[in-house]
Amino acid sequence: PLPSGKVFATLILIVIGSIGYVQADKEFSLTAYFWGAAYVFSMVVDTVLVKKVVTDVELTRWGLVLYNNLIASALYPVFALLTGELSNVVTALEELTASDGQAFMAVIISCVFGISISFFGLNARKMLQATAFSVLGVVCKFGTVLVNTVLWEYHASPIGIFWLCVCIVGG
């Protein structure tokens, strides 16, 4: 089904904000925007596909998390082999079992955050429409922009941030 007029208007506002941001970008790079467009395309496919899976597959809340992480775990060895990361496994395990335990704690904290993101993300996808989930994700990027602006010197100009705010209002 097509989105309602209200939803369509908000999507148009997001597109206008995006165009404004590109116009304000002082370091415009076609390559960067190509990868941005590829990301948007892959996210649309991902959002619709995952929505279909979480809707059609009868799993519990935690079952979705286990399903998601088992699929990712099954793919890891293939990509580790392709990228050469597999040769670093022994070194990583040695670091993990070092006596001070800092690396181990970092991995545990990372796992807790990863499982939390998986749980809340998949369950939000189950509860929201695919478009609503995508817009929610875009709106949450505002926090990333804020951190980037505060911590690093290479970030969007005030005009660029204005256009990002237009996108957020549309969201």
C-alpha positions in Angstrom: 0.0 0.0 0.0 1.1 3.6 -0.7 1.8 5.9 2.2 -0.8 8.3 3.3 -0.6 12.0 2.3 0.8 13.0 5.7 3.5 10.3 5.5 4.3 11.3 1.9 4.6 14.9 2.9 7.1 14.1 5.7 9.2 12.0 3.2 9.2 14.9 0.8 10.4 17.2 3.6 13.2 14.7 4.4 14.2 14.8 0.7 14.2 18.6 0.6 16.4 18.6 3.8 18.8 16.2 2.2 19.1 18.2 -1.0 19.8 21.3 1.1 22.5 19.5 3.0 24.2 18.4 -0.2 24.1 22.0 -1.4 25.7 23.2 1.8 28.4 20.6 1.9 31.7 22.4 1.4 33.6 19.2 0.6 31.2 17.7 -1.8 32.5 14.4 -3.2 30.5 12.4 -5.7 32.2 9.2 -4.4 31.0 9.9 -0.9 27.5 10.5 -2.0 27.6 7.4 -4.2 28.3 5.3 -1.1 25.7 7.2 0.8 23.1 6.4 -1.9 24.3 2.7 -1.9 23.8 2.7 1.9 20.3 4.1 1.5 19.4 1.5 -1.1 20.7 -1.4 1.0 18.9 -0.1 4.0 15.6 0.0 2.2 16.1 -3.6 1.1 17.2 -4.6 4.6 14.3 -2.9 6.3 11.7 -4.4 4.0 13.3 -7.9 4.1 13.8 -7.9 7.9 10.2 -6.6 8.4 9.0 -9.6 6.3 11.1 -12.0 8.4 10.1 -10.7 11.8 6.4 -10.6 10.7 6.3 -14.1 9.1 8.6 -16.1 11.4 6.9 -17.0 14.6 9.6 -16.4 17.2 9.6 -15.0 20.7 11.3 -11.7 21.4 14.5 -13.4 22.4 14.2 -16.0 19.6 14.5 -13.1 17.1 17.7 -12.0 18.8 19.2 -15.5 18.8 18.1 -16.0 15.1 19.7 -12.7 14.1 23.0 -13.4 15.9 23.3 -17.0 14.8 23.0 -15.9 11.1 25.7 -13.2 11.7 27.9 -15.8 13.5 27.5 -18.2 10.7 28.7 -15.6 8.1 31.7 -14.3 10.2 34.2 -17.1 9.3 33.6 -16.5 5.6 34.3 -12.8 5.8 37.1 -13.3 8.3 38.8 -15.5 5.8 38.2 -13.2 2.8 39.5 -10.1 4.7 42.5 -11.9 6.3 41.2 -11.3 9.8 41.2 -15.0 10.5 45.0 -14.9 10.8 44.7 -12.6 13.8 42.4 -14.9 15.9 45.3 -16.4 17.9 46.7 -12.9 18.8 43.2 -11.7 19.7 42.6 -14.8 22.0 45.9 -14.1 23.7 44.9 -10.5 24.3 41.5 -11.6 25.6 43.1 -13.9 28.2 45.7 -11.4 29.4 46.0 -11.2 33.2 44.7 -7.6 33.5 41.3 -8.5 32.0 40.7 -5.2 30.3 40.3 -6.7 26.9 37.9 -9.4 28.3 35.7 -6.7 30.0 35.7 -4.6 26.8 34.4 -7.7 24.8 31.8 -8.4 27.5 30.5 -4.8 27.5 30.5 -4.9 23.7 28.4 -8.1 23.7 25.9 -6.6 26.2 25.5 -3.5 24.0 25.2 -5.7 20.8 22.6 -7.9 22.3 20.7 -4.9 23.6 20.7 -3.2 20.1 19.6 -6.5 18.5 16.8 -7.0 21.0 15.4 -3.5 20.8 16.0 -3.1 17.1 14.3 -6.3 16.0 11.4 -5.8 18.4 10.9 -2.2 17.2 10.9 -3.6 13.6 8.3 -6.1 14.6 6.1 -3.4 16.1 6.5 -0.6 13.5 5.9 -0.3 9.8 9.1 -0.6 7.7 8.9 3.1 6.7 8.4 4.2 10.4 11.4 2.1 11.5 13.6 3.7 8.8 12.5 7.2 9.7 13.1 6.4 13.4 16.7 5.3 12.5 17.3 8.5 10.6 16.0 10.6 13.4 18.3 8.8 15.9 21.2 9.8 13.7 20.8 13.3 15.1 22.6 12.2 18.3 25.6 11.1 16.1 25.6 14.5 14.4 25.5 16.2 17.8 28.5 14.2 19.1 30.4 14.7 15.9 29.8 18.5 16.1 30.9 18.7 19.7 33.9 16.4 19.6 35.6 16.8 16.2 36.5 19.7 14.1 35.5 18.2 10.8 31.7 18.4 10.7 28.8 20.0 8.9 28.5 23.8 8.7 25.7 25.6 10.6 23.7 25.7 7.3 24.3 22.0 6.8 23.1 21.3 10.4 20.0 23.4 9.6 19.2 21.2 6.7 19.8 18.1 8.9 17.3 19.6 11.3 14.8 19.9 8.4 15.3 16.2 7.8 14.7 15.5 11.6 11.5 17.6 11.6 10.3 15.7 8.6 11.0 12.5 10.5 
